Amino acid sequence: MRLPETRMRPRTSVYFAIFGALLLLLPGCWGRREVEERSFIHVMGVDKGKSGRVHVTAAIAVPRSLQRGPESGSEGGKTSVILDGEGYDIVDALNKLEAVSSREFTGQHISCLVLGEGLAKDDISPVIDVFHRGLEFRPTTLVAVSRGDARDFIRGLRAPEEIDIADYLTKVIDTGYTSLGYCPVVTMHDFSERYQTVEASPWAPLLDLASPTGDNEEMSEPQEGSGDSELMPAAIVGTALFAPTDGRYRMVGHLTAEETRAALVLWGRSRSWFLDIKSPGDEGLLSVAVKHASVRTKVNRQGDKVDVQFIIRLSGSIEEYLVDPKAPPTTDRSRVAMAETAAQRVQELCQTSFYKMMKLGCDAIALGRSVHGTFRTMPEWEAFNWPARLSEVSATFTVKFDIYSTGFAFHRPVPR
């Protein structure tokens, strides 16, 4: 049986002809750049410039050294190249640095942005504007402030454990928040969002170089492949606070590590941390591991006066520094006394932290979002001028602490 011949319809052949012609008009990768032709910035520092508006310090990753590790290679574990440049803004400074490095810079891999203390106290708008509008910069970049100049901090930083200083700074900030409560974790997105609203104020971890560590005092000359003779790790010294003053957004002060812990509790974002209290009945110290914290905020506004009530609930366990075999065992009465002492200590810290932020005009705990809910219309809220009212806000703190003893406190565990 002979099958009938099938012919392609004329309309279908026209479609294929048009499709083939369009393929010839498609552009290729005319603007591509190979990986070897790019410089990946993983840590950036920004300071006030002398000849330009800003001074940019770029720590550029060296992929080969990162892959081999600091113990191998002829470069002695050099995992980053640090370059400096000045310009009207960050992009202008990076464009000038490209002439020196002969490679195209990309900011899509910046893990941490370090603001120098001088720039932070002057005006942070040049940095925010570039990161907010530039497509080459990602909003997940962590923001921190360094004591002194950012270029000195980055050049002097020596990570004791990590190969890459970007990974090291990221983990230091994350550990400082999740385990110690020393600082918040702030991305550029969070920082910019607070920068653009009056209901919250920006804040960022305040870092400094710690004392040199390491066991290199006996070595007269650094060994090949061992890096620098001394390690200079980063230390979290508190939290930098920002607020608009005199038409500029600048750093107006800082919280200590203990005050930051209280601010995180008031913000409702605290994690596990440690609280040192005086032991009831003696002059010793006890460390209480705070495992859970919750806060409820009640705002009472009468005209221009705002009164806030913070109802705080915490729970934790006793961490023993020293064990005294002659001390009596822990009883329910002693645990109640410890809980009352811990609650009083938290209340004092919250009062100090709250009124310090209000006096500086910084609403880092985003209290304005709760106060905003007491207004019916947006024009009424804008006329209230919340930043100007911060210094007049009053607050009361009701703290309850539940302590759960771990094992036998104050005396050595004995077999049962």
C-alpha positions as CSV (number, residue, x, y, z in Angstrom):
1,M,0.0,0.0,0.0
2,R,1.4,3.4,-1.0
3,L,1.1,6.1,1.6
4,P,-0.1,9.5,0.3
5,E,2.6,12.1,0.0
6,T,2.5,14.9,2.5
7,R,3.5,18.4,1.5
8,M,4.6,21.1,3.9
9,R,2.2,24.0,3.9
10,P,3.5,27.2,2.4
11,R,2.6,29.1,5.6
12,T,4.8,26.8,7.7
13,S,7.8,27.3,5.5
14,V,7.4,31.1,5.7
15,Y,7.4,30.8,9.5
16,F,10.7,28.9,9.5
17,A,12.3,31.4,7.2
18,I,11.3,34.3,9.4
19,F,12.5,32.5,12.5
20,G,15.9,31.8,10.9
21,A,16.3,35.4,9.9
22,L,15.5,36.6,13.4
23,L,18.2,34.2,14.8
24,L,20.8,36.1,12.7
25,L,19.8,39.3,14.4
26,L,20.2,38.1,18.0
27,P,23.2,39.7,19.8
28,G,25.9,37.5,21.2
29,C,28.0,38.0,24.4
30,W,29.6,41.1,23.1
31,G,30.0,42.6,26.6
32,R,31.2,39.5,28.5
33,R,34.1,39.6,30.9
34,E,36.0,36.4,31.9
35,V,36.4,35.6,35.6
36,E,40.2,36.1,35.2
37,E,39.5,39.7,34.1
38,R,37.4,40.6,37.1
39,S,38.4,41.7,40.7
40,F,35.9,40.5,43.4
41,I,35.7,42.8,46.4
42,H,34.7,40.8,49.5
43,V,35.3,43.5,52.2
44,M,35.0,47.3,51.6
45,G,35.9,50.1,53.9
46,V,34.7,53.7,53.5
47,D,36.3,56.8,55.2
48,K,36.3,60.5,54.7
49,G,38.6,61.5,51.9
50,K,41.2,64.2,51.8
51,S,41.4,65.0,48.1
52,G,38.0,63.4,47.4
53,R,34.7,63.1,49.2
54,V,35.3,59.5,50.3
55,H,38.2,57.2,50.7
56,V,37.5,53.6,49.7
57,T,39.5,50.6,50.9
58,A,38.9,47.4,48.8
59,A,40.0,44.0,50.0
60,I,40.1,41.9,46.8
61,A,40.0,38.1,47.1
62,V,42.8,36.0,45.7
63,P,41.0,32.9,44.6
64,R,44.1,30.7,44.2
65,S,45.2,31.4,47.8
66,L,41.7,30.9,49.2
67,Q,41.6,27.5,47.5
68,R,45.0,26.3,48.6
69,G,44.8,27.7,52.1
70,P,47.2,30.0,54.0
71,E,49.9,27.2,54.6
72,S,50.7,26.7,50.9
73,G,51.8,28.8,48.0
74,S,54.7,31.1,47.4
75,E,52.6,34.2,48.5
76,G,52.7,33.2,52.1
77,G,49.0,32.7,52.6
78,K,48.1,36.0,51.1
79,T,44.3,35.6,50.5
80,S,43.5,39.2,49.6
81,V,45.0,42.3,48.0
82,I,44.1,45.6,49.6
83,L,43.9,48.8,47.4
84,D,42.9,52.3,48.4
85,G,41.4,55.1,46.3
86,E,39.6,58.4,46.7
87,G,36.7,59.9,44.7
88,Y,33.5,61.8,44.8
89,D,31.6,58.7,45.7
90,I,32.3,54.9,45.9
91,V,31.8,54.3,42.2
92,D,34.2,57.1,41.3
93,A,36.8,55.8,43.7
94,L,36.5,52.2,42.3
95,N,36.8,53.5,38.8
96,K,40.2,55.1,39.7
97,L,41.3,51.8,41.3
98,E,40.6,49.9,38.1
99,A,43.4,51.8,36.4
100,V,45.8,50.5,39.0
101,S,44.6,46.9,39.1
102,S,43.9,46.6,35.3
103,R,40.8,44.6,36.2
104,E,37.1,45.4,36.3
105,F,35.8,45.6,39.9
106,T,32.5,44.1,40.9
107,G,30.7,44.7,44.2
108,Q,28.3,41.8,43.9
109,H,30.4,39.7,46.3
110,I,30.9,42.2,49.1
111,S,30.2,40.4,52.4
112,C,30.8,43.2,54.8
113,L,30.9,47.0,54.5
114,V,32.9,48.8,57.2
115,L,32.2,52.5,57.8
116,G,35.0,54.5,59.4
117,E,34.1,56.3,62.5
118,G,35.0,59.7,61.0
119,L,32.7,59.2,58.0
120,A,29.9,57.8,60.3
121,K,30.0,60.8,62.5
122,D,30.0,63.2,59.5
123,D,27.4,61.9,57.0
124,I,26.5,58.4,55.7
125,S,24.2,59.5,52.9
126,P,26.9,59.1,50.1
127,V,27.3,55.4,51.1
128,I,23.5,54.7,51.3
129,D,22.8,56.4,48.0
130,V,25.3,54.3,46.1
131,F,24.2,50.9,47.6
132,H,20.5,51.8,47.3
133,R,20.7,52.6,43.6
134,G,23.7,50.7,42.2
135,L,23.0,47.3,40.7
136,E,26.6,46.2,41.3
137,F,26.0,46.2,45.1
138,R,23.8,43.7,46.8
139,P,21.4,44.5,49.7
140,T,22.5,41.5,51.8
141,T,25.9,43.0,52.6
142,L,26.5,43.3,56.3
143,V,27.1,46.8,57.7
144,A,29.5,47.6,60.5
145,V,31.4,50.6,62.0
146,S,35.0,50.6,63.0
147,R,36.7,52.6,65.7
148,G,39.1,55.0,63.9
149,D,39.6,54.6,60.1
150,A,38.2,51.7,58.2
151,R,41.4,51.4,56.1
152,D,43.4,50.9,59.3
153,F,41.0,48.3,60.6
154,I,40.9,46.3,57.3
155,R,44.7,46.5,56.9
156,G,45.4,45.5,60.5
157,L,42.9,42.7,60.7
158,R,44.4,39.2,61.0
159,A,41.8,36.4,61.3
160,P,43.0,33.8,63.8
161,E,40.8,31.0,62.5
162,E,39.4,31.7,59.0
163,I,41.3,32.0,55.8
164,D,39.2,34.8,54.4
165,I,38.7,38.0,56.4
166,A,35.2,38.3,54.9
167,D,34.1,35.0,56.3
168,Y,35.7,35.9,59.6
169,L,33.9,39.2,59.9
170,T,30.6,37.6,59.0
171,K,31.0,34.9,61.6
172,V,32.1,37.4,64.3
173,I,29.0,39.5,63.8
174,D,26.7,36.5,63.7
175,T,28.2,35.0,66.8
176,G,28.1,38.3,68.6
177,Y,24.4,38.4,68.0
178,T,23.2,34.8,68.3
179,S,25.4,33.7,71.2
180,L,26.5,36.8,73.1
181,G,23.9,39.5,72.3
182,Y,26.7,42.0,71.8
183,C,25.4,43.5,68.6
184,P,22.6,43.3,66.0
185,V,23.0,41.7,62.6
186,V,22.3,44.6,60.1
187,T,22.3,44.2,56.3
188,M,22.4,47.0,53.9
189,H,18.7,46.5,53.1
190,D,17.8,46.9,56.8
191,F,20.1,49.8,57.2
192,S,18.6,51.6,54.2
193,E,15.1,50.9,55.3
194,R,15.7,52.5,58.7
195,Y,17.5,55.3,57.0
196,Q,14.4,56.2,54.9
197,T,11.8,56.1,57.6
198,V,11.1,58.1,60.8
199,E,9.7,55.0,62.6
200,A,13.1,53.5,63.2
201,S,16.8,54.6,63.3
202,P,19.8,52.8,61.8
203,W,22.3,51.0,64.0
204,A,25.3,48.7,63.3
205,P,27.9,46.7,65.2
206,L,30.8,48.8,66.4
207,L,34.1,46.9,65.8
208,D,37.7,47.5,66.9
209,L,41.0,45.6,66.6
210,A,41.7,43.5,69.7
211,S,45.1,43.1,71.3
212,P,47.6,41.0,69.4
213,T,47.3,37.3,70.1
214,G,49.4,34.4,69.1
215,D,52.6,32.7,70.4
216,N,55.2,34.5,68.2
217,E,57.2,36.4,70.8
218,E,60.1,34.0,70.5
219,M,60.4,34.2,66.8
220,S,62.7,37.0,65.6
221,E,61.6,36.7,62.0
222,P,58.2,35.5,60.6
223,Q,58.5,32.1,59.0
224,E,57.6,31.7,55.3
225,G,54.0,30.8,54.9
226,S,53.0,31.8,58.4
227,G,51.6,35.2,57.6
228,D,52.2,38.0,60.0
229,S,53.9,37.5,63.3
230,E,50.9,38.7,65.3
231,L,47.2,38.1,65.0
232,M,44.8,41.1,65.3
233,P,41.3,39.7,65.6
234,A,38.2,41.9,65.5
235,A,36.4,42.7,68.8
236,I,32.8,43.8,69.1
237,V,32.8,46.9,71.4
238,G,29.2,47.8,71.1
239,T,26.6,49.2,68.7
240,A,26.8,52.4,66.7
241,L,23.7,54.6,66.8
242,F,22.6,56.9,63.9
243,A,20.1,59.7,63.8
244,P,19.5,62.8,61.6
245,T,21.1,66.0,63.0
246,D,21.6,69.3,61.3
247,G,20.4,68.1,58.0
248,R,22.7,65.1,58.0
249,Y,22.4,61.4,59.0
250,R,25.3,60.6,61.2
251,M,26.5,58.5,64.1
252,V,25.4,60.2,67.3
253,G,26.7,57.8,69.9
254,H,27.0,54.1,70.7
255,L,25.8,51.5,73.2
256,T,28.1,49.2,75.2
257,A,27.8,45.5,74.9
258,E,25.6,45.3,78.0
259,E,23.4,48.1,76.8
260,T,23.1,46.4,73.4
261,R,21.7,43.3,75.1
262,A,19.0,45.3,76.8
263,A,18.2,47.1,73.5
264,L,17.8,43.8,71.7
265,V,15.4,42.7,74.4
266,L,13.4,45.9,74.1
267,W,13.4,45.4,70.3
268,G,12.0,41.9,70.7
269,R,14.8,40.3,68.7
270,S,17.2,39.0,71.5
271,R,18.8,35.6,71.3
272,S,20.7,33.7,73.9
273,W,23.2,35.7,76.0
274,F,24.8,35.8,79.4
275,L,23.9,38.1,82.3
276,D,26.3,38.6,85.2
277,I,24.7,39.3,88.6
278,K,25.8,39.5,92.2
279,S,25.2,36.4,94.1
280,P,22.6,37.0,96.9
281,G,24.1,36.7,100.3
282,D,27.8,37.1,99.3
283,E,30.1,39.2,97.1
284,G,30.5,36.6,94.3
285,L,29.3,36.8,90.8
286,L,26.9,34.5,89.0
287,S,26.5,34.1,85.3
288,V,22.9,33.5,84.1
289,A,22.5,32.0,80.6
290,V,19.4,33.8,79.2
291,K,17.6,31.3,77.0
292,H,14.3,33.0,76.2
293,A,13.1,36.6,76.2
294,S,9.8,38.1,75.2
295,V,8.5,41.7,75.4
296,R,5.1,43.3,75.1
297,T,4.8,47.1,74.5
298,K,1.9,49.2,75.6
299,V,1.9,52.8,74.3
300,N,-0.2,55.5,76.0
301,R,-0.2,58.8,74.1
302,Q,-1.9,61.8,75.5
303,G,-1.5,64.7,73.0
304,D,2.3,65.2,72.5
305,K,3.2,63.1,75.5
306,V,4.1,59.4,75.0
307,D,4.4,56.9,77.8
308,V,5.5,53.3,77.1
309,Q,5.2,50.3,79.3
310,F,7.5,47.3,78.5
311,I,6.4,44.0,80.0
312,I,9.4,41.7,79.8
313,R,9.6,38.0,80.5
314,L,12.9,36.1,80.6
315,S,14.1,32.7,81.6
316,G,17.5,31.2,82.0
317,S,19.8,28.8,83.8
318,I,22.6,29.2,86.3
319,E,26.2,29.0,85.0
320,E,28.8,28.4,87.7
321,Y,32.1,30.1,87.6
322,L,33.6,28.6,90.7
323,V,32.4,25.6,92.8
324,D,32.6,26.1,96.6
325,P,32.4,22.7,98.4
326,K,31.5,24.4,101.7
327,A,28.5,26.4,100.2
328,P,25.0,25.1,101.0
329,P,23.0,23.5,98.1
330,T,20.7,25.6,96.1
331,T,17.1,25.8,97.4
332,D,13.9,27.2,96.0
333,R,14.4,30.3,98.2
334,S,17.8,31.0,96.8
335,R,16.6,30.6,93.3
336,V,13.9,33.1,93.9
337,A,16.4,35.6,95.3
338,M,18.6,35.0,92.2
339,A,15.6,35.6,89.9
340,E,14.8,38.8,91.7
341,T,18.4,40.0,91.4
342,A,18.5,39.1,87.7
343,A,15.2,40.9,87.0
344,Q,16.4,44.0,88.8
345,R,19.7,44.0,86.8
346,V,17.8,43.6,83.5
347,Q,15.5,46.5,84.5
348,E,18.5,48.7,85.2
349,L,20.1,47.9,81.9
350,C,16.8,48.5,80.0
351,Q,16.4,51.9,81.6
352,T,20.0,52.9,80.9
353,S,19.8,51.7,77.3
354,F,16.4,53.2,76.6
355,Y,17.0,56.7,77.9
356,K,20.4,56.8,76.3
357,M,18.9,56.1,72.9
358,M,16.1,58.6,73.4
359,K,18.5,61.3,74.5
360,L,20.6,60.8,71.4
361,G,17.5,60.9,69.2
362,C,18.0,57.4,68.0
363,D,15.0,55.0,67.8
364,A,17.0,51.8,67.2
365,I,14.3,49.7,68.9
366,A,11.7,50.8,66.3
367,L,9.4,52.2,68.9
368,G,8.0,54.6,66.4
369,R,6.2,51.8,64.7
370,S,4.1,51.2,67.8
371,V,3.5,55.0,68.4
372,H,2.5,55.4,64.7
373,G,-0.4,53.0,65.4
374,T,-2.0,55.5,67.8
375,F,-2.7,58.0,64.9
376,R,-5.6,57.9,62.6
377,T,-4.2,59.7,59.6
378,M,-0.8,60.1,58.0
379,P,-0.8,63.9,58.1
380,E,-1.4,63.7,61.9
381,W,1.6,61.4,62.2
382,E,3.9,63.6,60.1
383,A,2.9,66.7,62.1
384,F,3.7,64.9,65.3
385,N,7.4,64.9,64.3
386,W,8.5,61.7,66.1
387,P,12.3,62.2,65.9
388,A,11.9,65.5,67.8
389,R,9.7,63.8,70.5
390,L,12.2,61.1,71.4
391,S,13.8,63.0,74.3
392,E,10.4,63.5,75.9
393,V,9.3,59.9,75.9
394,S,8.9,58.2,79.3
395,A,8.9,54.5,80.0
396,T,8.3,51.9,82.7
397,F,9.8,48.4,82.8
398,T,8.2,45.4,84.3
399,V,10.6,42.5,84.3
400,K,10.0,38.9,85.5
401,F,12.9,36.4,85.4
402,D,12.5,32.6,85.8
403,I,15.7,30.8,86.7
404,Y,16.2,27.1,86.2
405,S,19.2,25.6,87.9
406,T,21.5,23.4,85.9
407,G,22.5,20.5,88.0
408,F,23.7,21.4,91.5
409,A,24.7,25.0,91.9
410,F,27.3,26.1,94.5
411,H,28.4,22.6,95.4
412,R,30.1,19.7,93.6
413,P,27.9,17.1,92.0
414,V,27.8,13.8,93.9
415,P,26.7,10.4,92.6
416,R,23.2,9.4,93.4
